[in-house]
Amino acid sequence: MSSSPSPTIVITGATNGIGRATNELLKANGVSTIPCDREPCTDNNFISLDLMSPTSISECVKAVPDNIEGLINCAGVAPVSHTNIAVLGINWFGTRSFTEKILTKIKPSGSVTTVASRAGDGWEDNVTDLNQFMDRSYDEVAKIFEIENLAPARAYELSKELLIFWSMIHAASHASIRFNTVSPSSVETRLTPSFKEAFKERSVNNDNLRTRAAKPNEIADAIWFLANPSNSSINGIDLKVDQGITAKRKIAQINKNKGGT
């Protein structure tokens, strides 16, 4: 009896960091991966992708075969001074555009797994603003929110809040494709110095709540857990990989509120 063909999954941002770890993990588990990135890698299936370029997005989607098992969005940039256009352009607008264009190539029962961030944890408090981003272009949104005047950390938070909210909207409306997000706290990658600088005023609080930064392979494990076709009932969740930071903060807030009553 012949074995079933291995699933094919597209991975953006697959050349470095979390994307690279995810690509390696999936291949080790028998998945046929299609790594996509601005920076080339040695995989034979590599496709060039620049999420700031509509032309590149269209060409990449065209090169992807039909009937793939899923998409994993790992591509993203860190917040630094004067990069709000890139942060929102890549992390949100480019990722949204690429994902929505490639949906027709994902087979029924497939999935979209997107790397968000614990920095997007406040999305529920900002739904009114986030709704204004859903169907607008960057230029339209920039006029409303003065994007270039945002602090770099806030631009990054906003991009990740959007990804979480948008994924949940799709999870609630798509009958056949699963949408989930993974939200890490600090991860050891080449982007770590930029994150530390952008979030330096807030990092002390989180440093008291975690023992170390996560490794990219730990985040890859969480991504594969959500993207694995075997986990077909998991849909519409934001999986925190943060050493319990979210739980500690929530319990601390509950205790604070209890003490104030």
Backbone bond lengths (Angstrom), bond angles and torsions (degrees), N, CA, C in turn:
res aa  C-N    CA-C-N  psi(-1)  N-CA   C-N-CA  omega(-1)  CA-C   N-CA-C  phi
1 M - - - 1.470 - - 1.521 108.96 -
2 S 1.321 117.32 129.83 1.458 120.71 -177.99 1.516 110.18 -76.06
3 S 1.328 115.59 145.23 1.458 120.22 179.33 1.520 109.35 -81.47
4 S 1.334 116.08 154.84 1.457 120.58 179.08 1.522 109.44 -70.94
5 P 1.326 117.54 147.86 1.468 119.85 -179.62 1.518 111.13 -64.66
6 S 1.328 115.92 151.37 1.462 119.77 179.69 1.522 109.62 -69.99
7 P 1.329 117.21 146.36 1.467 119.89 178.90 1.523 111.21 -67.32
8 T 1.307 116.54 152.66 1.458 122.58 176.56 1.524 109.07 -112.78
9 I 1.332 116.34 126.95 1.460 121.64 -178.42 1.525 109.72 -130.20
10 V 1.314 116.33 131.50 1.462 123.13 176.18 1.526 108.88 -86.01
11 I 1.331 116.69 135.81 1.466 121.86 179.29 1.520 108.53 -127.04
12 T 1.321 117.50 119.18 1.463 120.17 175.22 1.529 109.64 -89.40
13 G 1.335 115.49 155.05 1.464 119.72 -177.90 1.512 112.08 63.54
14 A 1.341 116.40 34.96 1.465 121.40 -168.70 1.520 114.64 -85.89
15 T 1.316 118.85 -1.64 1.459 120.38 -175.01 1.522 113.13 -85.88
16 N 1.326 117.35 -26.60 1.467 120.19 -175.89 1.528 111.30 -137.64
17 G 1.330 114.85 163.94 1.453 122.15 169.11 1.511 115.34 56.71
18 I 1.329 116.02 -133.58 1.460 121.81 -177.10 1.523 111.04 -62.40
19 G 1.331 117.02 -39.22 1.454 120.25 179.58 1.516 112.42 -62.69
20 R 1.309 116.31 -41.96 1.465 120.16 178.76 1.524 110.70 -65.50
21 A 1.327 116.72 -44.19 1.465 120.26 178.93 1.524 110.70 -62.18
22 T 1.318 116.59 -37.93 1.464 120.74 178.77 1.515 111.04 -67.33
23 N 1.316 116.95 -43.23 1.459 121.23 178.13 1.526 110.91 -58.99
24 E 1.316 116.70 -44.94 1.464 120.67 -179.38 1.528 111.36 -66.60
25 L 1.328 116.79 -40.57 1.462 120.41 -179.79 1.521 111.52 -64.59
26 L 1.313 116.30 -45.12 1.465 118.77 -178.54 1.520 111.67 -65.45
27 K 1.317 117.16 -40.52 1.466 119.34 177.68 1.520 110.76 -62.75
28 A 1.330 116.73 -37.89 1.463 120.69 177.71 1.522 111.76 -65.30
29 N 1.328 116.50 -22.14 1.461 121.39 178.75 1.527 112.75 -99.52
30 G 1.316 116.06 17.81 1.455 120.35 173.24 1.512 115.75 83.04
31 V 1.323 117.16 12.49 1.463 120.72 179.42 1.525 109.69 -87.10
32 S 1.312 116.23 138.88 1.462 121.17 172.30 1.527 107.68 -86.19
33 T 1.317 116.99 110.85 1.460 120.26 -175.23 1.525 111.88 -100.45
34 I 1.324 114.71 151.28 1.461 121.84 171.92 1.522 106.64 -120.64
35 P 1.341 117.71 95.24 1.464 120.56 -179.59 1.522 111.29 -76.41
36 C 1.324 115.98 135.13 1.466 121.93 179.82 1.524 109.15 -128.63
37 D 1.319 116.97 136.44 1.462 119.97 -177.59 1.520 109.06 -169.31
38 R 1.343 115.67 164.96 1.467 119.88 171.38 1.516 110.22 -72.09
39 E 1.343 115.91 -36.55 1.460 121.03 179.43 1.521 109.22 -91.56
40 P 1.322 117.96 132.19 1.468 120.18 -177.11 1.521 112.51 -70.20
41 C 1.313 115.94 153.97 1.463 121.71 170.51 1.525 107.76 -128.49
42 T 1.312 117.20 174.83 1.467 121.16 -171.64 1.523 113.35 -87.20
43 D 1.315 118.80 -4.71 1.464 120.80 179.98 1.527 110.68 -62.56
44 N 1.319 116.27 139.70 1.462 120.54 -179.71 1.524 112.52 -64.55
45 N 1.329 116.48 -28.80 1.461 120.61 -176.84 1.532 113.36 -87.36
46 F 1.314 117.76 4.73 1.465 121.12 -175.15 1.528 111.83 -58.89
47 I 1.348 115.22 137.81 1.464 122.23 174.26 1.525 108.20 -127.26
48 S 1.313 116.89 130.61 1.461 121.15 178.82 1.531 110.15 -67.78
49 L 1.335 115.21 137.80 1.465 120.29 -179.97 1.522 110.33 -149.02
50 D 1.318 116.12 121.69 1.461 123.00 173.27 1.524 107.25 -116.45
51 L 1.317 116.73 109.02 1.460 120.89 -175.21 1.525 113.54 -71.46
52 M 1.326 117.80 -6.34 1.464 121.04 173.74 1.531 111.71 -88.69
53 S 1.326 116.46 -5.73 1.459 120.95 -175.26 1.530 111.16 -116.12
54 P 1.324 118.73 111.97 1.468 120.32 176.60 1.527 112.63 -57.01
55 T 1.334 116.85 -35.76 1.461 120.07 178.75 1.520 110.95 -64.96
56 S 1.330 116.76 -45.35 1.460 120.91 178.63 1.525 110.99 -61.82
57 I 1.324 116.71 -41.23 1.466 120.68 178.76 1.525 110.19 -60.08
58 S 1.318 117.20 -47.80 1.466 121.15 -178.82 1.520 111.82 -63.60
59 E 1.335 116.70 -41.82 1.465 120.37 -179.31 1.523 111.30 -67.00
60 C 1.329 116.64 -38.36 1.459 120.21 178.92 1.525 110.56 -65.50
61 V 1.318 116.76 -46.66 1.469 120.24 179.28 1.524 110.45 -60.00
62 K 1.316 116.85 -41.10 1.464 120.97 179.38 1.523 111.40 -61.70
63 A 1.329 117.15 -34.31 1.466 121.19 -177.90 1.526 113.21 -78.73
64 V 1.314 117.46 -16.56 1.466 121.12 179.90 1.530 109.42 -77.22
65 P 1.328 118.51 133.90 1.467 120.34 179.67 1.527 112.00 -69.50
66 D 1.312 115.85 163.57 1.460 120.72 175.84 1.527 110.74 -75.04
67 N 1.321 114.90 164.44 1.464 122.17 171.26 1.523 113.79 63.95
68 I 1.334 116.92 38.59 1.462 119.52 175.86 1.526 109.65 -78.90
69 E 1.326 115.33 159.36 1.465 120.72 -178.50 1.523 112.24 -76.15
70 G 1.340 115.61 -32.45 1.453 115.77 -177.52 1.512 113.48 178.65
71 L 1.311 113.37 179.07 1.465 123.50 178.93 1.518 108.73 -128.52
72 I 1.330 116.00 136.53 1.462 121.69 173.05 1.522 107.69 -120.66
73 N 1.319 116.26 116.33 1.464 122.14 -179.35 1.525 110.27 -92.58
74 C 1.327 116.12 102.55 1.468 121.26 176.36 1.520 112.46 -109.07
75 A 1.318 117.52 -14.15 1.466 120.55 -176.12 1.523 110.62 -64.31
76 G 1.316 115.51 138.60 1.456 120.33 177.95 1.512 110.53 179.97
77 V 1.320 115.62 161.41 1.461 120.84 178.31 1.517 109.68 -125.56
78 A 1.328 114.90 156.34 1.462 121.72 -178.13 1.524 110.41 -87.77
79 P 1.334 116.78 159.45 1.463 120.24 179.01 1.519 112.37 -82.86
80 V 1.313 116.26 123.06 1.467 121.86 170.28 1.526 106.82 -137.12
81 S 1.309 116.75 170.84 1.466 120.40 -176.95 1.527 111.88 -58.55
82 H 1.312 115.75 138.13 1.466 123.85 174.37 1.528 112.89 65.03
83 T 1.338 117.88 27.89 1.471 119.84 178.56 1.519 112.11 -122.79
84 N 1.316 118.05 18.08 1.460 119.32 -177.84 1.520 112.59 -59.06
85 I 1.332 116.07 -34.29 1.465 119.65 178.51 1.523 109.97 -61.95
86 A 1.329 117.24 -45.25 1.461 120.72 179.85 1.521 111.53 -69.80
87 V 1.333 117.02 -40.99 1.468 120.28 -178.47 1.521 110.73 -59.14
88 L 1.314 116.79 -49.66 1.464 119.45 179.33 1.525 111.90 -78.25
89 G 1.335 116.15 -31.72 1.458 119.55 179.81 1.508 112.96 -65.63
90 I 1.325 117.29 -41.11 1.467 121.79 -179.32 1.524 111.27 -87.74
91 N 1.336 115.72 -54.30 1.463 119.73 -173.07 1.521 112.59 -64.13
92 W 1.334 116.79 -35.33 1.464 118.94 -177.13 1.524 112.83 -111.96
93 F 1.325 118.55 -66.93 1.457 120.24 -171.42 1.530 112.16 -62.86
94 G 1.330 117.34 -45.62 1.454 120.20 179.97 1.515 112.59 -66.49
95 T 1.327 116.25 -43.46 1.468 120.33 179.28 1.522 110.79 -63.64
96 R 1.319 116.70 -42.98 1.471 120.10 177.96 1.528 110.74 -61.43
97 S 1.334 116.72 -47.51 1.457 120.76 -177.76 1.525 111.47 -61.84
98 F 1.327 116.45 -47.50 1.461 120.12 -179.07 1.524 110.66 -61.74
99 T 1.316 116.15 -45.24 1.463 120.28 -177.90 1.521 111.18 -62.56
100 E 1.311 116.97 -46.73 1.459 119.31 -176.09 1.522 112.21 -69.22
101 K 1.335 117.10 -28.32 1.461 119.91 176.62 1.525 112.27 -74.94
102 I 1.332 116.83 -29.62 1.458 120.05 -174.94 1.529 112.60 -91.26
103 L 1.320 117.47 -7.24 1.468 120.41 -176.49 1.520 112.85 -56.71
104 T 1.326 117.46 -35.99 1.467 119.95 -178.28 1.525 112.04 -67.58
105 K 1.334 117.03 -14.24 1.465 120.47 179.76 1.528 112.53 -97.15
106 I 1.328 116.80 -3.95 1.462 120.84 177.79 1.521 108.35 -91.84
107 K 1.308 116.50 128.41 1.458 120.00 -175.64 1.531 111.24 -73.32
108 P 1.319 117.57 158.09 1.463 120.36 174.41 1.527 110.32 -55.63
109 S 1.301 116.25 139.70 1.476 125.16 -174.10 1.522 111.92 81.52
110 G 1.335 118.05 2.97 1.458 121.23 177.13 1.521 111.65 -77.29
111 S 1.333 115.76 -172.90 1.466 118.75 -174.78 1.522 112.06 -149.22
112 V 1.325 114.40 157.47 1.463 123.30 170.37 1.519 106.98 -124.51
113 T 1.319 116.24 119.56 1.463 121.83 179.43 1.523 107.63 -118.51
114 T 1.310 116.75 124.48 1.460 121.43 -173.17 1.520 110.94 -121.01
115 V 1.326 116.16 133.81 1.461 120.48 175.64 1.522 108.17 -80.02
116 A 1.307 115.73 112.24 1.462 121.93 174.12 1.528 107.04 -99.90
117 S 1.310 118.20 -130.64 1.463 121.25 -179.75 1.518 108.90 -171.69
118 R 1.323 114.96 153.19 1.455 118.40 172.37 1.529 110.56 -62.01
119 A 1.325 116.31 -21.52 1.467 120.63 176.75 1.526 111.89 -63.35
120 G 1.331 117.30 -17.20 1.458 120.98 178.01 1.510 113.74 -93.95
121 D 1.323 116.81 12.45 1.464 121.46 -173.74 1.525 113.07 -62.91
122 G 1.330 117.51 -21.51 1.460 120.04 -178.04 1.517 114.74 -87.30
123 W 1.323 117.40 16.75 1.465 120.34 -173.51 1.527 113.29 -59.02
124 E 1.325 117.35 -35.55 1.467 119.79 -177.14 1.528 112.11 -65.40
125 D 1.318 116.86 -26.98 1.465 120.37 178.98 1.525 112.43 -80.13
126 N 1.330 116.87 -9.82 1.469 120.63 -173.83 1.522 113.16 -122.75
127 V 1.328 116.96 22.34 1.463 120.56 -174.75 1.527 112.36 -59.14
128 T 1.317 117.63 -37.38 1.469 120.08 -179.74 1.525 111.03 -58.77
129 D 1.328 116.55 -45.83 1.470 120.22 177.26 1.522 111.22 -69.14
130 L 1.321 117.00 -42.70 1.461 120.49 -177.07 1.523 111.68 -61.37
131 N 1.313 117.12 -36.40 1.463 120.31 179.11 1.520 112.02 -59.08
132 Q 1.321 116.66 -28.97 1.465 119.90 -178.72 1.525 112.26 -73.58
133 F 1.332 117.07 -14.65 1.461 121.51 178.82 1.524 112.70 -89.05
134 M 1.311 118.25 -20.70 1.456 121.27 -164.73 1.524 114.40 -56.90
135 D 1.312 117.55 -44.95 1.468 119.88 -175.10 1.519 113.04 -120.39
136 R 1.331 115.85 19.44 1.460 119.72 -178.88 1.525 111.37 -107.74
137 S 1.330 115.02 154.86 1.460 121.36 175.59 1.520 109.81 -79.83
138 Y 1.336 115.46 170.03 1.465 119.18 177.82 1.524 111.04 -60.24
139 D 1.326 117.08 -45.13 1.465 120.26 -177.19 1.526 111.45 -60.70
140 E 1.329 116.41 -39.82 1.469 119.82 178.89 1.523 111.16 -65.44
141 V 1.326 115.70 -44.03 1.463 120.46 -178.00 1.523 110.71 -68.94
142 A 1.328 116.92 -38.33 1.465 120.93 -177.81 1.526 111.45 -58.94
143 K 1.322 116.50 -35.43 1.462 120.11 179.51 1.525 111.56 -70.03
144 I 1.327 116.13 -34.33 1.464 120.63 -177.12 1.525 111.39 -76.10
145 F 1.339 116.36 -42.91 1.460 120.33 -169.97 1.525 114.79 -108.60
146 E 1.326 118.12 0.20 1.464 120.71 -178.17 1.534 109.97 50.56
147 I 1.321 114.95 57.34 1.460 122.60 -173.35 1.524 112.47 -53.38
148 E 1.324 116.84 -41.39 1.464 119.79 -174.96 1.526 112.33 -68.03
149 N 1.326 117.07 -15.87 1.466 120.18 179.37 1.526 113.42 -94.01
150 L 1.322 116.93 -3.57 1.462 119.88 178.37 1.524 110.54 -70.13
151 A 1.329 116.82 148.82 1.467 119.99 170.10 1.523 108.04 -63.87
152 P 1.345 118.61 143.28 1.462 120.30 -178.97 1.527 113.57 -52.52
153 A 1.334 116.76 -41.11 1.466 119.69 179.88 1.523 110.92 -62.05
154 R 1.335 116.86 -39.92 1.466 119.58 -179.50 1.520 111.09 -69.19
155 A 1.326 117.96 -37.57 1.462 120.62 177.06 1.523 110.17 -60.57
156 Y 1.328 116.17 -40.77 1.463 120.04 179.06 1.526 110.56 -67.48
157 E 1.328 116.56 -47.17 1.470 120.10 177.39 1.523 110.74 -54.67
158 L 1.314 115.57 -45.27 1.459 121.02 -178.70 1.525 111.10 -60.58
159 S 1.326 116.86 -43.31 1.467 120.09 -179.46 1.523 111.45 -61.48
160 K 1.324 116.86 -36.48 1.459 120.47 -178.39 1.528 111.96 -81.34
161 E 1.330 117.12 -33.87 1.467 119.84 173.01 1.529 109.78 -59.27
162 L 1.318 115.43 -42.35 1.460 120.54 179.47 1.522 111.58 -61.83
163 L 1.321 117.32 -43.64 1.460 120.42 -179.40 1.520 111.75 -62.28
164 I 1.328 117.06 -41.88 1.466 120.39 -179.58 1.526 110.39 -66.09
165 F 1.323 116.56 -49.16 1.465 121.31 -178.60 1.523 110.97 -62.23
166 W 1.313 116.66 -46.70 1.467 122.80 179.98 1.520 111.41 -61.03
167 S 1.331 117.63 -42.05 1.465 120.96 178.73 1.520 111.06 -63.44
168 M 1.326 116.63 -39.53 1.459 119.62 179.20 1.525 111.36 -68.31
169 I 1.327 116.89 -36.88 1.465 120.02 175.77 1.522 110.03 -59.69
170 H 1.331 116.60 -46.15 1.464 120.52 179.50 1.524 111.32 -66.16
171 A 1.320 117.29 -39.58 1.465 120.31 179.37 1.524 110.98 -60.67
172 A 1.317 115.76 -34.70 1.464 120.31 -178.38 1.524 112.82 -79.34
173 S 1.333 117.02 -18.94 1.466 119.52 -173.31 1.523 114.39 -111.93
174 H 1.341 118.16 -19.56 1.464 120.58 -179.20 1.523 110.13 -90.16
175 A 1.313 115.73 127.17 1.458 119.72 -177.92 1.521 112.73 -79.58
176 S 1.329 117.99 -25.28 1.464 118.88 -169.95 1.523 115.38 -123.26
177 I 1.329 119.32 -12.16 1.463 121.59 -178.50 1.521 109.37 -116.25
178 R 1.324 116.13 131.13 1.462 121.46 -179.77 1.530 110.35 -85.52
179 F 1.319 116.30 143.13 1.467 122.38 176.71 1.525 109.16 -127.92
180 N 1.326 116.27 123.65 1.461 122.06 177.84 1.524 109.60 -140.02
181 T 1.320 115.73 159.96 1.462 120.96 174.54 1.517 110.42 -127.08
182 V 1.318 115.19 152.81 1.461 123.18 172.99 1.523 107.15 -115.22
183 S 1.322 116.75 128.93 1.467 120.61 -177.25 1.521 110.89 -120.55
184 P 1.333 116.92 93.71 1.466 119.97 177.54 1.527 111.25 -78.07
185 S 1.319 114.63 157.74 1.459 120.83 164.04 1.529 105.67 -88.85
186 S 1.299 119.19 -143.36 1.467 121.91 -176.84 1.530 111.39 -63.14
187 V 1.343 116.21 133.36 1.465 122.82 179.31 1.523 108.64 -129.35
188 E 1.321 116.65 139.93 1.467 121.39 179.67 1.526 110.71 -77.82
189 T 1.321 116.77 97.40 1.458 122.12 174.85 1.525 108.40 -138.56
190 R 1.311 116.89 179.48 1.466 120.63 178.99 1.528 111.86 -67.05
191 L 1.340 116.92 -14.33 1.461 120.85 179.17 1.522 113.17 -86.76
192 T 1.337 117.41 -6.61 1.465 121.24 -174.49 1.528 113.48 -54.18
193 P 1.345 120.60 -45.99 1.471 119.46 179.95 1.526 113.33 -58.20
194 S 1.325 117.22 -37.51 1.467 120.39 179.26 1.521 111.16 -66.23
195 F 1.330 116.35 -40.38 1.465 119.69 178.32 1.526 110.99 -65.39
196 K 1.316 116.18 -42.21 1.467 119.48 -179.49 1.522 111.20 -61.57
197 E 1.322 116.68 -39.50 1.461 120.24 179.72 1.527 110.86 -68.48
198 A 1.328 116.52 -45.00 1.463 120.21 -176.37 1.523 112.63 -67.92
199 F 1.342 115.66 -34.47 1.464 119.75 -175.32 1.526 112.56 -109.27
200 K 1.316 117.45 21.36 1.462 119.85 -172.54 1.521 113.00 -61.13
201 E 1.323 117.62 -30.04 1.463 119.65 -179.53 1.522 112.12 -73.96
202 R 1.339 116.72 -16.53 1.459 120.19 -177.37 1.520 112.73 -111.57
203 S 1.327 117.04 -16.97 1.462 120.63 -171.46 1.517 113.12 -65.67
204 V 1.331 118.09 -27.35 1.464 120.25 -178.77 1.517 110.55 -59.62
205 N 1.327 116.34 -42.01 1.455 119.99 179.95 1.525 111.33 -61.03
206 N 1.330 117.01 -45.29 1.456 120.16 -179.80 1.519 111.96 -70.92
207 D 1.333 117.17 -33.38 1.463 119.66 178.41 1.523 110.78 -59.98
208 N 1.323 116.93 -31.86 1.457 120.54 178.26 1.524 112.29 -73.64
209 L 1.333 117.36 -14.08 1.459 121.39 -174.73 1.521 113.61 -107.17
210 R 1.336 117.59 -7.43 1.462 119.70 179.03 1.517 109.51 -130.19
211 T 1.321 115.74 160.53 1.458 120.74 -178.27 1.520 112.54 -95.71
212 R 1.348 117.36 -24.03 1.464 120.46 -176.28 1.521 109.08 -167.24
213 A 1.313 115.75 168.98 1.462 120.50 170.97 1.523 109.03 -80.32
214 A 1.309 116.55 147.42 1.461 120.89 179.13 1.529 110.42 -74.96
215 K 1.314 115.70 159.40 1.463 122.36 174.05 1.530 109.01 -92.27
216 P 1.326 118.10 149.97 1.465 119.62 178.62 1.524 113.70 -54.82
217 N 1.338 117.45 -35.90 1.463 119.25 -178.86 1.527 112.17 -66.51
218 E 1.344 117.37 -26.65 1.459 119.96 176.72 1.526 110.90 -68.48
219 I 1.317 116.13 -38.31 1.462 119.80 177.50 1.528 109.74 -71.03
220 A 1.322 116.31 -36.96 1.468 120.34 177.27 1.525 111.04 -60.20
221 D 1.327 117.21 -39.19 1.465 120.58 177.67 1.526 110.89 -59.51
222 A 1.333 116.27 -43.10 1.466 120.45 179.41 1.530 110.96 -66.25
223 I 1.321 116.48 -39.57 1.464 121.02 178.74 1.524 110.68 -62.01
224 W 1.316 116.02 -47.18 1.467 120.08 -178.83 1.522 111.27 -65.63
225 F 1.312 117.51 -34.70 1.462 121.15 175.33 1.528 110.34 -56.76
226 L 1.327 117.31 -44.02 1.461 120.76 -179.34 1.526 112.56 -76.55
227 A 1.323 116.90 -37.11 1.465 120.79 -175.89 1.520 113.21 -81.93
228 N 1.310 117.77 -18.40 1.464 122.26 -177.03 1.531 110.28 -58.43
229 P 1.327 117.76 124.97 1.468 120.07 179.86 1.526 113.34 -57.10
230 S 1.331 117.42 -22.83 1.464 120.30 179.28 1.526 112.14 -66.22
231 N 1.327 116.85 -22.32 1.464 120.64 -177.36 1.528 110.57 -100.13
232 S 1.316 115.29 53.86 1.461 121.00 -171.08 1.524 114.32 -71.50
233 S 1.331 118.15 -11.23 1.467 120.08 178.88 1.526 112.75 -91.36
234 I 1.326 116.98 -6.30 1.462 120.11 -178.28 1.522 108.99 -88.53
235 N 1.310 115.62 112.47 1.463 120.61 -174.25 1.526 109.69 -150.42
236 G 1.320 116.13 134.60 1.458 120.49 173.97 1.512 115.07 78.91
237 I 1.334 117.60 26.74 1.462 118.98 178.98 1.528 110.83 -111.87
238 D 1.304 114.60 155.54 1.468 122.40 171.35 1.517 106.27 -113.41
239 L 1.316 116.55 105.67 1.461 122.04 -174.80 1.522 110.25 -87.54
240 K 1.314 116.73 112.59 1.462 121.59 178.31 1.528 109.64 -79.00
241 V 1.326 115.90 132.92 1.469 121.89 173.32 1.523 105.32 -123.32
242 D 1.328 115.69 79.83 1.469 120.16 -166.79 1.524 114.06 -140.09
243 Q 1.334 116.81 20.90 1.467 121.20 178.61 1.534 112.30 56.87
244 G 1.315 116.56 29.50 1.457 120.05 176.01 1.515 115.27 84.26
245 I 1.341 118.23 10.11 1.465 120.55 -178.92 1.532 110.96 -57.89
246 T 1.326 116.36 -45.44 1.462 119.52 -178.82 1.519 111.14 -61.20
247 A 1.325 116.80 -44.81 1.465 120.39 179.47 1.525 111.13 -62.46
248 K 1.322 116.73 -43.89 1.469 120.47 -179.42 1.523 111.11 -62.57
249 R 1.329 116.40 -41.05 1.460 119.47 179.83 1.532 111.21 -67.08
250 K 1.318 116.68 -41.38 1.460 119.56 -178.41 1.526 111.72 -67.42
251 I 1.330 116.49 -42.83 1.462 119.61 179.00 1.527 110.56 -65.92
252 A 1.333 116.57 -38.83 1.465 119.84 177.71 1.528 110.57 -61.84
253 Q 1.341 116.25 -39.85 1.466 119.97 179.16 1.525 111.18 -68.14
254 I 1.333 116.61 -39.77 1.467 120.27 177.31 1.522 110.44 -61.79
255 N 1.322 116.02 -44.89 1.469 119.90 179.59 1.528 111.58 -64.88
256 K 1.344 115.62 -36.96 1.463 119.83 178.11 1.524 110.80 -64.55
257 N 1.336 115.30 -44.09 1.466 119.52 179.11 1.523 111.41 -65.31
258 K 1.329 115.47 -37.13 1.458 120.36 179.39 1.526 110.43 -64.44
259 G 1.327 114.91 -39.84 1.459 118.84 -179.30 1.508 113.06 -70.30
260 G 1.344 115.82 -21.91 1.458 119.12 -177.97 1.510 114.26 -89.00
261 T 1.345 116.59 -4.02 1.468 119.02 -178.57 1.512 111.64 -94.38
